[in-house]
Amino acid sequence: MQDLKFRERKESLNEETTALGRRLRMAISSERKKVYWWSVVLLAVTAVVIGFLWGPKGRKQVGTVVMPTLPAPAYRLLAVREMPAQRQERLTIMVLVKSGMPQESLRLVLDWVLYSVLDDYNRHKGRNIQVVWTYLYEDTFVSSARWRAMAVWVNPYLPVARWPDAARVGGDALKEGAVQYDFTNPVTATDTP
């Protein structure tokens, strides 16, 4: 009889323990599920915030000029002037070339100057130059208005609405990619011999 009571008591204890164990396991698993879902939500929100801060629009889009394939003709850099305006980094470059150079050589000088200066500023110095005006002067340099050839480079990632008015050369300018070349200076064209 005691055996029977002992067994019944043991079975009732096992049932209570099993029921308690089940309840504990359910509570723990539901708590784990809550923690899991809170973690998922927190990570998703973090990913969205990081995407807004460092996404494609947050990155600097640096424009470059392709390195010319022909060797550089002789030229001398006179000045590189930083001219920031309207939260844009801009440069004006003044270059001295030999007198009487043909248009093809002048264009090659412009390409080399743009390539070398942009490469130096954007890649080596970590800047983000948006607009560059380059002026070539012959060795009879008298005034800055008497340039022989010029080029304007505008970062191709810069929206047209943010282009400075002076970057729109117009007239007989030759546009190739992000560069506009001009070989006719109205100031020197009106000179009388």
C-alpha positions as CSV (number, residue, x, y, z in Angstrom):
1,M,0.0,0.0,0.0
2,Q,2.8,2.4,0.8
3,D,4.3,1.4,-2.5
4,L,1.1,2.4,-4.2
5,K,0.9,5.7,-2.4
6,F,4.6,6.4,-3.1
7,R,4.1,5.6,-6.8
8,E,1.0,7.8,-7.0
9,R,2.8,10.6,-5.3
10,K,5.8,10.2,-7.5
11,E,3.6,10.3,-10.6
12,S,1.8,13.3,-9.5
13,L,5.1,15.0,-8.7
14,N,6.4,14.0,-12.2
15,E,3.2,15.5,-13.8
16,E,3.6,18.7,-11.8
17,T,7.3,18.9,-12.7
18,T,6.6,18.2,-16.3
19,A,3.8,20.8,-16.4
20,L,6.1,23.3,-14.7
21,G,8.9,22.5,-17.1
22,R,6.6,22.9,-20.0
23,R,5.5,26.3,-18.7
24,L,9.1,27.3,-18.1
25,R,10.1,26.2,-21.6
26,M,7.2,28.1,-23.2
27,A,8.0,31.2,-21.2
28,I,11.7,31.1,-22.2
29,S,10.9,30.4,-25.9
30,S,8.4,33.2,-26.0
31,E,10.9,35.5,-24.4
32,R,13.5,34.4,-26.9
33,K,11.1,35.1,-29.7
34,K,10.5,38.6,-28.4
35,V,14.2,39.3,-28.1
36,Y,14.8,37.8,-31.6
37,W,12.2,40.1,-33.2
38,W,13.4,43.2,-31.4
39,S,16.9,42.4,-32.6
40,V,15.6,42.0,-36.2
41,V,13.7,45.4,-36.0
42,L,16.7,47.2,-34.5
43,L,19.1,45.8,-37.1
44,A,16.7,46.8,-39.9
45,V,16.4,50.4,-38.6
46,T,20.2,50.6,-38.2
47,A,20.6,49.5,-41.9
48,V,18.2,52.1,-43.1
49,V,19.9,54.9,-41.1
50,I,23.4,53.8,-42.4
51,G,22.0,53.7,-46.0
52,F,20.8,57.3,-45.7
53,L,24.0,58.5,-44.2
54,W,26.5,56.7,-46.4
55,G,24.4,55.7,-49.3
56,P,25.0,56.7,-52.9
57,K,23.8,60.2,-52.5
58,G,26.1,60.7,-49.4
59,R,29.2,59.8,-51.3
60,K,31.4,62.3,-53.2
61,Q,31.1,61.7,-56.9
62,V,34.5,62.8,-58.2
63,G,34.9,63.4,-61.9
64,T,38.2,62.9,-63.7
65,V,39.7,63.4,-67.2
66,V,41.1,60.5,-69.1
67,M,44.9,60.6,-69.5
68,P,45.9,61.7,-73.0
69,T,47.6,59.1,-75.1
70,L,50.0,61.4,-76.9
71,P,53.0,62.9,-75.1
72,A,52.6,66.3,-73.6
73,P,53.9,69.3,-75.7
74,A,56.0,71.9,-73.9
75,Y,54.1,74.1,-71.5
76,R,54.7,75.9,-68.2
77,L,52.1,76.2,-65.4
78,L,51.9,79.8,-64.4
79,A,49.2,79.6,-61.7
80,V,46.6,77.4,-60.2
81,R,44.0,79.4,-58.3
82,E,41.4,78.0,-56.1
83,M,38.1,79.8,-56.5
84,P,35.5,78.2,-54.3
85,A,31.9,79.5,-54.7
86,Q,28.4,78.3,-53.9
87,R,29.8,75.2,-51.9
88,Q,31.7,74.1,-55.0
89,E,35.5,73.7,-55.4
90,R,36.6,75.5,-58.5
91,L,40.0,76.2,-60.1
92,T,41.4,78.6,-62.6
93,I,44.6,77.5,-64.3
94,M,46.9,79.7,-66.3
95,V,49.5,78.1,-68.6
96,L,52.2,79.5,-70.8
97,V,52.8,77.9,-74.3
98,K,55.1,78.6,-77.2
99,S,53.9,81.2,-79.7
100,G,52.4,79.9,-82.9
101,M,51.4,76.4,-81.8
102,P,48.7,74.8,-84.0
103,Q,45.2,74.1,-82.6
104,E,45.8,70.4,-82.2
105,S,48.9,71.0,-80.0
106,L,47.0,73.6,-77.9
107,R,44.2,71.1,-77.3
108,L,46.7,68.5,-76.3
109,V,48.2,70.9,-73.8
110,L,44.7,71.6,-72.4
111,D,44.0,67.9,-72.1
112,W,47.3,67.3,-70.3
113,V,46.9,70.3,-67.9
114,L,43.3,69.2,-67.0
115,Y,44.4,65.6,-66.5
116,S,47.4,66.4,-64.3
117,V,45.7,69.1,-62.2
118,L,42.5,67.1,-61.6
119,D,44.5,64.0,-60.8
120,D,46.6,65.9,-58.3
121,Y,43.7,67.6,-56.6
122,N,41.0,64.9,-56.7
123,R,43.1,61.7,-56.2
124,H,46.2,62.8,-54.4
125,K,44.9,65.7,-52.3
126,G,41.4,64.1,-51.7
127,R,39.5,67.1,-53.0
128,N,36.3,67.2,-55.1
129,I,36.9,69.8,-57.8
130,Q,33.7,70.6,-59.7
131,V,34.7,73.2,-62.3
132,V,38.0,74.1,-63.9
133,W,38.8,77.0,-66.3
134,T,42.1,76.6,-68.1
135,Y,43.7,79.4,-70.1
136,L,46.7,79.1,-72.4
137,Y,48.8,82.2,-73.0
138,E,51.6,82.6,-75.6
139,D,55.1,83.6,-74.4
140,T,54.2,87.2,-75.2
141,F,52.0,87.2,-72.1
142,V,50.6,90.7,-71.6
143,S,47.2,90.4,-69.8
144,S,44.9,87.7,-68.6
145,A,42.3,88.7,-71.1
146,R,44.6,87.8,-74.0
147,W,44.4,84.0,-73.9
148,R,45.2,82.0,-77.0
149,A,43.0,78.9,-76.1
150,M,40.8,77.9,-73.2
151,A,38.9,74.9,-71.9
152,V,36.2,74.6,-69.3
153,W,35.8,71.3,-67.5
154,V,32.6,70.6,-65.4
155,N,32.3,67.5,-63.3
156,P,29.9,65.2,-65.2
157,Y,28.1,64.4,-61.9
158,L,27.3,68.0,-61.3
159,P,23.6,68.7,-62.3
160,V,23.3,71.3,-65.1
161,A,21.3,73.5,-62.8
162,R,24.4,74.0,-60.6
163,W,26.7,74.8,-63.4
164,P,28.2,78.3,-63.1
165,D,27.2,80.7,-65.9
166,A,30.8,81.2,-66.8
167,A,31.1,77.4,-67.5
168,R,28.7,77.7,-70.5
169,V,31.2,78.9,-73.2
170,G,28.8,78.7,-76.1
171,G,29.5,80.3,-79.5
172,D,32.0,78.4,-81.5
173,A,33.2,76.3,-78.6
174,L,33.9,72.6,-79.2
175,K,32.3,70.3,-76.6
176,E,33.8,66.9,-76.1
177,G,32.6,64.9,-73.0
178,A,32.8,67.1,-69.9
179,V,35.2,69.6,-71.6
180,Q,34.4,72.6,-73.7
181,Y,37.3,74.0,-75.8
182,D,37.5,77.5,-77.3
183,F,40.3,78.6,-79.6
184,T,38.9,82.0,-80.7
185,N,39.4,84.8,-78.2
186,P,37.2,87.8,-79.2
187,V,39.7,90.2,-77.5
188,T,42.6,89.1,-79.6
189,A,40.5,88.7,-82.8
190,T,39.6,92.4,-82.7
191,D,43.3,93.4,-82.6
192,T,44.6,95.3,-85.6
193,P,47.9,94.4,-87.0
